[in-house]
Amino acid sequence: MLTASEKRFVKSWEEQRQGGKVKYYLLYIIIGSFPAVLVLSFLTSLFGAFSKLIWITIPVSFLVSIIYTVLTWSGNEKKFKGIIQREIEEGIRKDELTS
């Protein structure tokens, strides 16, 4: 039996994955790069190295965004498939008990 949060997750993840992995990656890598640039710029300015490291902030932010997006996709896929597999197995067990 699906919990309410699992139902929400399954519904939202089915919608997200309809566009495909490439579209998901492009969208979230681009969107995720902006906050990553802000955070890394803030952190480098805290340590007084902003002027020395500004040229590396954008590529590192892009890399962080790529890693986070790939890990999020694979984690959500694993969770989604686990929920679906569990529900299939529960359905099979119920069918065997009623037969």
PDB file as gemmi writes it, atoms N, CA and C in Angstrom:
CRYST1    1.000    1.000    1.000  90.00  90.00  90.00 P 1                      
ATOM      1  N   MET A   1       0.840  -1.174   0.000  1.00  0.00           N  
ATOM      2  CA  MET A   1       0.000   0.000   0.000  1.00  0.00           C  
ATOM      3  C   MET A   1       0.891   1.245   0.000  1.00  0.00           C  
ATOM      4  N   LEU A   2       0.612   2.145  -0.890  1.00  0.00           N  
ATOM      5  CA  LEU A   2       1.396   3.373  -0.993  1.00  0.00           C  
ATOM      6  C   LEU A   2       0.981   4.372   0.080  1.00  0.00           C  
ATOM      7  N   THR A   3       1.971   5.016   0.664  1.00  0.00           N  
ATOM      8  CA  THR A   3       1.673   6.106   1.589  1.00  0.00           C  
ATOM      9  C   THR A   3       1.368   7.356   0.766  1.00  0.00           C  
ATOM     10  N   ALA A   4       0.858   8.378   1.436  1.00  0.00           N  
ATOM     11  CA  ALA A   4       0.527   9.624   0.730  1.00  0.00           C  
ATOM     12  C   ALA A   4       1.776  10.256   0.110  1.00  0.00           C  
ATOM     13  N   SER A   5       2.882  10.237   0.839  1.00  0.00           N  
ATOM     14  CA  SER A   5       4.108  10.840   0.293  1.00  0.00           C  
ATOM     15  C   SER A   5       4.638  10.024  -0.886  1.00  0.00           C  
ATOM     16  N   GLU A   6       4.493   8.706  -0.837  1.00  0.00           N  
ATOM     17  CA  GLU A   6       4.928   7.877  -1.960  1.00  0.00           C  
ATOM     18  C   GLU A   6       4.053   8.129  -3.188  1.00  0.00           C  
ATOM     19  N   LYS A   7       2.765   8.307  -2.977  1.00  0.00           N  
ATOM     20  CA  LYS A   7       1.869   8.608  -4.095  1.00  0.00           C  
ATOM     21  C   LYS A   7       2.263   9.926  -4.755  1.00  0.00           C  
ATOM     22  N   ARG A   8       2.551  10.934  -3.922  1.00  0.00           N  
ATOM     23  CA  ARG A   8       2.969  12.232  -4.471  1.00  0.00           C  
ATOM     24  C   ARG A   8       4.284  12.091  -5.235  1.00  0.00           C  
ATOM     25  N   PHE A   9       5.217  11.344  -4.655  1.00  0.00           N  
ATOM     26  CA  PHE A   9       6.510  11.154  -5.306  1.00  0.00           C  
ATOM     27  C   PHE A   9       6.341  10.450  -6.649  1.00  0.00           C  
ATOM     28  N   VAL A  10       5.582   9.353  -6.669  1.00  0.00           N  
ATOM     29  CA  VAL A  10       5.399   8.586  -7.906  1.00  0.00           C  
ATOM     30  C   VAL A  10       4.756   9.454  -8.980  1.00  0.00           C  
ATOM     31  N   LYS A  11       3.734  10.200  -8.610  1.00  0.00           N  
ATOM     32  CA  LYS A  11       3.050  11.060  -9.583  1.00  0.00           C  
ATOM     33  C   LYS A  11       3.994  12.137 -10.125  1.00  0.00           C  
ATOM     34  N   SER A  12       4.712  12.816  -9.227  1.00  0.00           N  
ATOM     35  CA  SER A  12       5.600  13.891  -9.683  1.00  0.00           C  
ATOM     36  C   SER A  12       6.776  13.342 -10.479  1.00  0.00           C  
ATOM     37  N   TRP A  13       7.310  12.185 -10.084  1.00  0.00           N  
ATOM     38  CA  TRP A  13       8.461  11.642 -10.797  1.00  0.00           C  
ATOM     39  C   TRP A  13       8.042  11.109 -12.170  1.00  0.00           C  
ATOM     40  N   GLU A  14       6.833  10.552 -12.273  1.00  0.00           N  
ATOM     41  CA  GLU A  14       6.350  10.123 -13.590  1.00  0.00           C  
ATOM     42  C   GLU A  14       6.262  11.319 -14.534  1.00  0.00           C  
ATOM     43  N   GLU A  15       5.811  12.457 -14.022  1.00  0.00           N  
ATOM     44  CA  GLU A  15       5.738  13.666 -14.845  1.00  0.00           C  
ATOM     45  C   GLU A  15       7.137  14.148 -15.228  1.00  0.00           C  
ATOM     46  N   GLN A  16       8.067  14.133 -14.282  1.00  0.00           N  
ATOM     47  CA  GLN A  16       9.437  14.601 -14.545  1.00  0.00           C  
ATOM     48  C   GLN A  16      10.127  13.733 -15.592  1.00  0.00           C  
ATOM     49  N   ARG A  17       9.957  12.434 -15.500  1.00  0.00           N  
ATOM     50  CA  ARG A  17      10.712  11.535 -16.376  1.00  0.00           C  
ATOM     51  C   ARG A  17      10.096  11.396 -17.753  1.00  0.00           C  
ATOM     52  N   GLN A  18       8.895  11.936 -17.972  1.00  0.00           N  
ATOM     53  CA  GLN A  18       8.272  11.874 -19.297  1.00  0.00           C  
ATOM     54  C   GLN A  18       9.107  12.608 -20.342  1.00  0.00           C  
ATOM     55  N   GLY A  19       9.717  13.702 -19.959  1.00  0.00           N  
ATOM     56  CA  GLY A  19      10.532  14.474 -20.898  1.00  0.00           C  
ATOM     57  C   GLY A  19      11.832  13.792 -21.251  1.00  0.00           C  
ATOM     58  N   GLY A  20      12.246  12.849 -20.444  1.00  0.00           N  
ATOM     59  CA  GLY A  20      13.483  12.129 -20.693  1.00  0.00           C  
ATOM     60  C   GLY A  20      14.641  12.658 -19.866  1.00  0.00           C  
ATOM     61  N   LYS A  21      15.663  11.855 -19.826  1.00  0.00           N  
ATOM     62  CA  LYS A  21      16.838  12.164 -19.022  1.00  0.00           C  
ATOM     63  C   LYS A  21      17.589  13.391 -19.537  1.00  0.00           C  
ATOM     64  N   VAL A  22      17.707  13.519 -20.849  1.00  0.00           N  
ATOM     65  CA  VAL A  22      18.472  14.629 -21.428  1.00  0.00           C  
ATOM     66  C   VAL A  22      17.824  15.970 -21.099  1.00  0.00           C  
ATOM     67  N   LYS A  23      16.517  16.060 -21.272  1.00  0.00           N  
ATOM     68  CA  LYS A  23      15.822  17.312 -20.963  1.00  0.00           C  
ATOM     69  C   LYS A  23      15.919  17.634 -19.476  1.00  0.00           C  
ATOM     70  N   TYR A  24      15.784  16.607 -18.648  1.00  0.00           N  
ATOM     71  CA  TYR A  24      15.906  16.796 -17.201  1.00  0.00           C  
ATOM     72  C   TYR A  24      17.293  17.335 -16.853  1.00  0.00           C  
ATOM     73  N   TYR A  25      18.330  16.692 -17.408  1.00  0.00           N  
ATOM     74  CA  TYR A  25      19.703  17.126 -17.149  1.00  0.00           C  
ATOM     75  C   TYR A  25      19.926  18.568 -17.600  1.00  0.00           C  
ATOM     76  N   LEU A  26      19.518  18.883 -18.816  1.00  0.00           N  
ATOM     77  CA  LEU A  26      19.730  20.244 -19.324  1.00  0.00           C  
ATOM     78  C   LEU A  26      19.049  21.279 -18.440  1.00  0.00           C  
ATOM     79  N   LEU A  27      17.803  21.015 -18.096  1.00  0.00           N  
ATOM     80  CA  LEU A  27      17.052  21.964 -17.285  1.00  0.00           C  
ATOM     81  C   LEU A  27      17.704  22.182 -15.926  1.00  0.00           C  
ATOM     82  N   TYR A  28      17.962  21.105 -15.209  1.00  0.00           N  
ATOM     83  CA  TYR A  28      18.441  21.249 -13.841  1.00  0.00           C  
ATOM     84  C   TYR A  28      19.923  21.611 -13.751  1.00  0.00           C  
ATOM     85  N   ILE A  29      20.699  21.272 -14.749  1.00  0.00           N  
ATOM     86  CA  ILE A  29      22.104  21.706 -14.738  1.00  0.00           C  
ATOM     87  C   ILE A  29      22.174  23.212 -14.942  1.00  0.00           C  
ATOM     88  N   ILE A  30      21.392  23.719 -15.891  1.00  0.00           N  
ATOM     89  CA  ILE A  30      21.393  25.160 -16.145  1.00  0.00           C  
ATOM     90  C   ILE A  30      20.829  25.922 -14.951  1.00  0.00           C  
ATOM     91  N   ILE A  31      19.680  25.473 -14.454  1.00  0.00           N  
ATOM     92  CA  ILE A  31      19.054  26.153 -13.315  1.00  0.00           C  
ATOM     93  C   ILE A  31      19.921  26.028 -12.059  1.00  0.00           C  
ATOM     94  N   GLY A  32      20.511  24.874 -11.840  1.00  0.00           N  
ATOM     95  CA  GLY A  32      21.324  24.650 -10.642  1.00  0.00           C  
ATOM     96  C   GLY A  32      22.643  25.397 -10.643  1.00  0.00           C  
ATOM     97  N   SER A  33      23.115  25.771 -11.806  1.00  0.00           N  
ATOM     98  CA  SER A  33      24.395  26.482 -11.890  1.00  0.00           C  
ATOM     99  C   SER A  33      24.316  27.879 -11.279  1.00  0.00           C  
ATOM    100  N   PHE A  34      23.169  28.529 -11.406  1.00  0.00           N  
ATOM    101  CA  PHE A  34      23.040  29.896 -10.876  1.00  0.00           C  
ATOM    102  C   PHE A  34      23.194  29.968  -9.358  1.00  0.00           C  
ATOM    103  N   PRO A  35      22.452  29.171  -8.581  1.00  0.00           N  
ATOM    104  CA  PRO A  35      22.670  29.233  -7.126  1.00  0.00           C  
ATOM    105  C   PRO A  35      24.057  28.744  -6.730  1.00  0.00           C  
ATOM    106  N   ALA A  36      24.597  27.787  -7.485  1.00  0.00           N  
ATOM    107  CA  ALA A  36      25.936  27.293  -7.167  1.00  0.00           C  
ATOM    108  C   ALA A  36      26.979  28.398  -7.361  1.00  0.00           C  
ATOM    109  N   VAL A  37      26.821  29.203  -8.399  1.00  0.00           N  
ATOM    110  CA  VAL A  37      27.733  30.338  -8.623  1.00  0.00           C  
ATOM    111  C   VAL A  37      27.633  31.317  -7.455  1.00  0.00           C  
ATOM    112  N   LEU A  38      26.418  31.609  -7.036  1.00  0.00           N  
ATOM    113  CA  LEU A  38      26.232  32.542  -5.921  1.00  0.00           C  
ATOM    114  C   LEU A  38      26.869  32.024  -4.638  1.00  0.00           C  
ATOM    115  N   VAL A  39      26.637  30.755  -4.336  1.00  0.00           N  
ATOM    116  CA  VAL A  39      27.183  30.178  -3.100  1.00  0.00           C  
ATOM    117  C   VAL A  39      28.709  30.151  -3.153  1.00  0.00           C  
ATOM    118  N   LEU A  40      29.268  29.682  -4.254  1.00  0.00           N  
ATOM    119  CA  LEU A  40      30.732  29.622  -4.362  1.00  0.00           C  
ATOM    120  C   LEU A  40      31.360  31.012  -4.359  1.00  0.00           C  
ATOM    121  N   SER A  41      30.710  31.980  -4.985  1.00  0.00           N  
ATOM    122  CA  SER A  41      31.223  33.352  -4.963  1.00  0.00           C  
ATOM    123  C   SER A  41      31.224  33.901  -3.539  1.00  0.00           C  
ATOM    124  N   PHE A  42      30.154  33.620  -2.814  1.00  0.00           N  
ATOM    125  CA  PHE A  42      30.075  34.058  -1.419  1.00  0.00           C  
ATOM    126  C   PHE A  42      31.165  33.398  -0.578  1.00  0.00           C  
ATOM    127  N   LEU A  43      31.349  32.104  -0.763  1.00  0.00           N  
ATOM    128  CA  LEU A  43      32.363  31.393   0.025  1.00  0.00           C  
ATOM    129  C   LEU A  43      33.771  31.879  -0.287  1.00  0.00           C  
ATOM    130  N   THR A  44      34.061  32.120  -1.570  1.00  0.00           N  
ATOM    131  CA  THR A  44      35.400  32.618  -1.904  1.00  0.00           C  
ATOM    132  C   THR A  44      35.611  34.035  -1.374  1.00  0.00           C  
ATOM    133  N   SER A  45      34.552  34.837  -1.341  1.00  0.00           N  
ATOM    134  CA  SER A  45      34.701  36.193  -0.805  1.00  0.00           C  
ATOM    135  C   SER A  45      34.888  36.176   0.716  1.00  0.00           C  
ATOM    136  N   LEU A  46      34.334  35.180   1.379  1.00  0.00           N  
ATOM    137  CA  LEU A  46      34.535  35.058   2.824  1.00  0.00           C  
ATOM    138  C   LEU A  46      36.004  34.852   3.172  1.00  0.00           C  
ATOM    139  N   PHE A  47      36.677  34.115   2.331  1.00  0.00           N  
ATOM    140  CA  PHE A  47      38.082  33.813   2.591  1.00  0.00           C  
ATOM    141  C   PHE A  47      39.031  34.802   1.933  1.00  0.00           C  
ATOM    142  N   GLY A  48      38.489  35.852   1.348  1.00  0.00           N  
ATOM    143  CA  GLY A  48      39.306  36.907   0.768  1.00  0.00           C  
ATOM    144  C   GLY A  48      39.989  36.522  -0.520  1.00  0.00           C  
ATOM    145  N   ALA A  49      39.551  35.410  -1.120  1.00  0.00           N  
ATOM    146  CA  ALA A  49      40.200  34.938  -2.340  1.00  0.00           C  
ATOM    147  C   ALA A  49      39.324  35.156  -3.564  1.00  0.00           C  
ATOM    148  N   PHE A  50      38.329  36.014  -3.447  1.00  0.00           N  
ATOM    149  CA  PHE A  50      37.369  36.206  -4.536  1.00  0.00           C  
ATOM    150  C   PHE A  50      38.052  36.640  -5.828  1.00  0.00           C  
ATOM    151  N   SER A  51      38.929  37.608  -5.747  1.00  0.00           N  
ATOM    152  CA  SER A  51      39.573  38.111  -6.966  1.00  0.00           C  
ATOM    153  C   SER A  51      40.500  37.070  -7.592  1.00  0.00           C  
ATOM    154  N   LYS A  52      41.050  36.180  -6.774  1.00  0.00           N  
ATOM    155  CA  LYS A  52      41.950  35.156  -7.301  1.00  0.00           C  
ATOM    156  C   LYS A  52      41.184  33.966  -7.888  1.00  0.00           C  
ATOM    157  N   LEU A  53      40.008  33.683  -7.350  1.00  0.00           N  
ATOM    158  CA  LEU A  53      39.279  32.475  -7.756  1.00  0.00           C  
ATOM    159  C   LEU A  53      38.019  32.721  -8.577  1.00  0.00           C  
ATOM    160  N   ILE A  54      37.767  33.951  -8.970  1.00  0.00           N  
ATOM    161  CA  ILE A  54      36.545  34.243  -9.711  1.00  0.00           C  
ATOM    162  C   ILE A  54      36.486  33.493 -11.036  1.00  0.00           C  
ATOM    163  N   TRP A  55      37.594  33.291 -11.677  1.00  0.00           N  
ATOM    164  CA  TRP A  55      37.626  32.615 -12.969  1.00  0.00           C  
ATOM    165  C   TRP A  55      37.291  31.128 -12.860  1.00  0.00           C  
ATOM    166  N   ILE A  56      37.464  30.553 -11.693  1.00  0.00           N  
ATOM    167  CA  ILE A  56      37.188  29.128 -11.514  1.00  0.00           C  
ATOM    168  C   ILE A  56      35.791  28.873 -10.933  1.00  0.00           C  
ATOM    169  N   THR A  57      35.128  29.904 -10.456  1.00  0.00           N  
ATOM    170  CA  THR A  57      33.823  29.758  -9.809  1.00  0.00           C  
ATOM    171  C   THR A  57      32.774  29.204 -10.760  1.00  0.00           C  
ATOM    172  N   ILE A  58      32.705  29.705 -11.967  1.00  0.00           N  
ATOM    173  CA  ILE A  58      31.674  29.260 -12.913  1.00  0.00           C  
ATOM    174  C   ILE A  58      31.874  27.805 -13.337  1.00  0.00           C  
ATOM    175  N   PRO A  59      33.070  27.384 -13.740  1.00  0.00           N  
ATOM    176  CA  PRO A  59      33.227  25.959 -14.100  1.00  0.00           C  
ATOM    177  C   PRO A  59      32.974  25.009 -12.924  1.00  0.00           C  
ATOM    178  N   VAL A  60      33.415  25.384 -11.743  1.00  0.00           N  
ATOM    179  CA  VAL A  60      33.187  24.533 -10.568  1.00  0.00           C  
ATOM    180  C   VAL A  60      31.696  24.468 -10.247  1.00  0.00           C  
ATOM    181  N   SER A  61      31.015  25.578 -10.367  1.00  0.00           N  
ATOM    182  CA  SER A  61      29.559  25.600 -10.139  1.00  0.00           C  
ATOM    183  C   SER A  61      28.841  24.710 -11.141  1.00  0.00           C  
ATOM    184  N   PHE A  62      29.274  24.775 -12.377  1.00  0.00           N  
ATOM    185  CA  PHE A  62      28.687  23.940 -13.422  1.00  0.00           C  
ATOM    186  C   PHE A  62      28.921  22.459 -13.105  1.00  0.00           C  
ATOM    187  N   LEU A  63      30.125  22.119 -12.678  1.00  0.00           N  
ATOM    188  CA  LEU A  63      30.463  20.739 -12.333  1.00  0.00           C  
ATOM    189  C   LEU A  63      29.646  20.248 -11.136  1.00  0.00           C  
ATOM    190  N   VAL A  64      29.516  21.084 -10.111  1.00  0.00           N  
ATOM    191  CA  VAL A  64      28.710  20.734  -8.940  1.00  0.00           C  
ATOM    192  C   VAL A  64      27.261  20.497  -9.350  1.00  0.00           C  
ATOM    193  N   SER A  65      26.753  21.340 -10.212  1.00  0.00           N  
ATOM    194  CA  SER A  65      25.378  21.209 -10.690  1.00  0.00           C  
ATOM    195  C   SER A  65      25.194  19.916 -11.487  1.00  0.00           C  
ATOM    196  N   ILE A  66      26.159  19.564 -12.303  1.00  0.00           N  
ATOM    197  CA  ILE A  66      26.093  18.310 -13.070  1.00  0.00           C  
ATOM    198  C   ILE A  66      26.065  17.115 -12.127  1.00  0.00           C  
ATOM    199  N   ILE A  67      26.968  17.093 -11.178  1.00  0.00           N  
ATOM    200  CA  ILE A  67      27.047  15.967 -10.239  1.00  0.00           C  
ATOM    201  C   ILE A  67      25.753  15.833  -9.446  1.00  0.00           C  
ATOM    202  N   TYR A  68      25.254  16.948  -8.935  1.00  0.00           N  
ATOM    203  CA  TYR A  68      24.021  16.911  -8.149  1.00  0.00           C  
ATOM    204  C   TYR A  68      22.833  16.433  -8.989  1.00  0.00           C  
ATOM    205  N   THR A  69      22.733  16.900 -10.230  1.00  0.00           N  
ATOM    206  CA  THR A  69      21.630  16.509 -11.101  1.00  0.00           C  
ATOM    207  C   THR A  69      21.673  15.024 -11.433  1.00  0.00           C  
ATOM    208  N   VAL A  70      22.848  14.517 -11.763  1.00  0.00           N  
ATOM    209  CA  VAL A  70      22.983  13.093 -12.086  1.00  0.00           C  
ATOM    210  C   VAL A  70      22.643  12.227 -10.870  1.00  0.00           C  
ATOM    211  N   LEU A  71      23.136  12.614  -9.701  1.00  0.00           N  
ATOM    212  CA  LEU A  71      22.843  11.849  -8.491  1.00  0.00           C  
ATOM    213  C   LEU A  71      21.353  11.902  -8.132  1.00  0.00           C  
ATOM    214  N   THR A  72      20.735  13.045  -8.343  1.00  0.00           N  
ATOM    215  CA  THR A  72      19.303  13.183  -8.063  1.00  0.00           C  
ATOM    216  C   THR A  72      18.487  12.307  -8.999  1.00  0.00           C  
ATOM    217  N   TRP A  73      18.806  12.330 -10.294  1.00  0.00           N  
ATOM    218  CA  TRP A  73      18.083  11.500 -11.253  1.00  0.00           C  
ATOM    219  C   TRP A  73      18.202  10.022 -10.868  1.00  0.00           C  
ATOM    220  N   SER A  74      19.424   9.567 -10.629  1.00  0.00           N  
ATOM    221  CA  SER A  74      19.613   8.141 -10.338  1.00  0.00           C  
ATOM    222  C   SER A  74      18.962   7.756  -9.008  1.00  0.00           C  
ATOM    223  N   GLY A  75      19.023   8.623  -8.018  1.00  0.00           N  
ATOM    224  CA  GLY A  75      18.368   8.343  -6.740  1.00  0.00           C  
ATOM    225  C   GLY A  75      16.861   8.280  -6.870  1.00  0.00           C  
ATOM    226  N   ASN A  76      16.285   9.211  -7.624  1.00  0.00           N  
ATOM    227  CA  ASN A  76      14.836   9.205  -7.828  1.00  0.00           C  
ATOM    228  C   ASN A  76      14.384   8.002  -8.652  1.00  0.00           C  
ATOM    229  N   GLU A  77      15.169   7.626  -9.647  1.00  0.00           N  
ATOM    230  CA  GLU A  77      14.842   6.441 -10.439  1.00  0.00           C  
ATOM    231  C   GLU A  77      14.877   5.188  -9.575  1.00  0.00           C  
ATOM    232  N   LYS A  78      15.894   5.086  -8.731  1.00  0.00           N  
ATOM    233  CA  LYS A  78      16.022   3.927  -7.849  1.00  0.00           C  
ATOM    234  C   LYS A  78      14.837   3.857  -6.880  1.00  0.00           C  
ATOM    235  N   LYS A  79      14.480   4.989  -6.311  1.00  0.00           N  
ATOM    236  CA  LYS A  79      13.344   5.041  -5.394  1.00  0.00           C  
ATOM    237  C   LYS A  79      12.050   4.685  -6.119  1.00  0.00           C  
ATOM    238  N   PHE A  80      11.847   5.250  -7.304  1.00  0.00           N  
ATOM    239  CA  PHE A  80      10.649   4.994  -8.101  1.00  0.00           C  
ATOM    240  C   PHE A  80      10.526   3.509  -8.441  1.00  0.00           C  
ATOM    241  N   LYS A  81      11.595   2.926  -8.949  1.00  0.00           N  
ATOM    242  CA  LYS A  81      11.568   1.515  -9.326  1.00  0.00           C  
ATOM    243  C   LYS A  81      11.363   0.619  -8.113  1.00  0.00           C  
ATOM    244  N   GLY A  82      11.930   1.007  -6.977  1.00  0.00           N  
ATOM    245  CA  GLY A  82      11.737   0.237  -5.748  1.00  0.00           C  
ATOM    246  C   GLY A  82      10.283   0.241  -5.303  1.00  0.00           C  
ATOM    247  N   ILE A  83       9.653   1.394  -5.370  1.00  0.00           N  
ATOM    248  CA  ILE A  83       8.241   1.501  -4.984  1.00  0.00           C  
ATOM    249  C   ILE A  83       7.380   0.672  -5.926  1.00  0.00           C  
ATOM    250  N   ILE A  84       7.618   0.798  -7.224  1.00  0.00           N  
ATOM    251  CA  ILE A  84       6.833   0.054  -8.210  1.00  0.00           C  
ATOM    252  C   ILE A  84       7.030  -1.447  -8.025  1.00  0.00           C  
ATOM    253  N   GLN A  85       8.274  -1.871  -7.838  1.00  0.00           N  
ATOM    254  CA  GLN A  85       8.562  -3.296  -7.652  1.00  0.00           C  
ATOM    255  C   GLN A  85       7.889  -3.823  -6.389  1.00  0.00           C  
ATOM    256  N   ARG A  86       7.927  -3.060  -5.321  1.00  0.00           N  
ATOM    257  CA  ARG A  86       7.285  -3.462  -4.072  1.00  0.00           C  
ATOM    258  C   ARG A  86       5.784  -3.634  -4.263  1.00  0.00           C  
ATOM    259  N   GLU A  87       5.168  -2.691  -4.980  1.00  0.00           N  
ATOM    260  CA  GLU A  87       3.725  -2.764  -5.222  1.00  0.00           C  
ATOM    261  C   GLU A  87       3.368  -3.969  -6.098  1.00  0.00           C  
ATOM    262  N   ILE A  88       4.205  -4.269  -7.077  1.00  0.00           N  
ATOM    263  CA  ILE A  88       3.969  -5.441  -7.927  1.00  0.00           C  
ATOM    264  C   ILE A  88       4.045  -6.717  -7.097  1.00  0.00           C  
ATOM    265  N   GLU A  89       5.069  -6.816  -6.251  1.00  0.00           N  
ATOM    266  CA  GLU A  89       5.224  -7.998  -5.406  1.00  0.00           C  
ATOM    267  C   GLU A  89       4.064  -8.144  -4.436  1.00  0.00           C  
ATOM    268  N   GLU A  90       3.586  -7.040  -3.851  1.00  0.00           N  
ATOM    269  CA  GLU A  90       2.431  -7.097  -2.961  1.00  0.00           C  
ATOM    270  C   GLU A  90       1.187  -7.552  -3.712  1.00  0.00           C  
ATOM    271  N   GLY A  91       1.016  -7.082  -4.931  1.00  0.00           N  
ATOM    272  CA  GLY A  91      -0.125  -7.492  -5.751  1.00  0.00           C  
ATOM    273  C   GLY A  91      -0.077  -8.981  -6.076  1.00  0.00           C  
ATOM    274  N   ILE A  92       1.120  -9.471  -6.386  1.00  0.00           N  
ATOM    275  CA  ILE A  92       1.281 -10.902  -6.685  1.00  0.00           C  
ATOM    276  C   ILE A  92       0.964 -11.733  -5.447  1.00  0.00           C  
ATOM    277  N   ARG A  93       1.443 -11.297  -4.267  1.00  0.00           N  
ATOM    278  CA  ARG A  93       1.162 -12.029  -3.031  1.00  0.00           C  
ATOM    279  C   ARG A  93      -0.333 -12.053  -2.729  1.00  0.00           C  
ATOM    280  N   LYS A  94      -1.003 -10.920  -2.937  1.00  0.00           N  
ATOM    281  CA  LYS A  94      -2.450 -10.864  -2.691  1.00  0.00           C  
ATOM    282  C   LYS A  94      -3.195 -11.782  -3.641  1.00  0.00           C  
ATOM    283  N   ASP A  95      -2.753 -11.828  -4.907  1.00  0.00           N  
ATOM    284  CA  ASP A  95      -3.394 -12.704  -5.876  1.00  0.00           C  
ATOM    285  C   ASP A  95      -3.211 -14.168  -5.498  1.00  0.00           C  
ATOM    286  N   GLU A  96      -2.020 -14.520  -4.996  1.00  0.00           N  
ATOM    287  CA  GLU A  96      -1.748 -15.901  -4.606  1.00  0.00           C  
ATOM    288  C   GLU A  96      -2.580 -16.297  -3.395  1.00  0.00           C  
ATOM    289  N   LEU A  97      -2.792 -15.363  -2.474  1.00  0.00           N  
ATOM    290  CA  LEU A  97      -3.588 -15.658  -1.274  1.00  0.00           C  
ATOM    291  C   LEU A  97      -5.068 -15.835  -1.608  1.00  0.00           C  
ATOM    292  N   THR A  98      -5.568 -15.076  -2.563  1.00  0.00           N  
ATOM    293  CA  THR A  98      -6.986 -15.160  -2.898  1.00  0.00           C  
ATOM    294  C   THR A  98      -7.279 -16.308  -3.844  1.00  0.00           C  
ATOM    295  N   SER A  99      -6.241 -16.867  -4.500  1.00  0.00           N  
ATOM    296  CA  SER A  99      -6.456 -17.963  -5.461  1.00  0.00           C  
ATOM    297  C   SER A  99      -6.547 -19.291  -4.771  1.00  0.00           C  
TER     298      SER A  99                                                      
END                                                                             
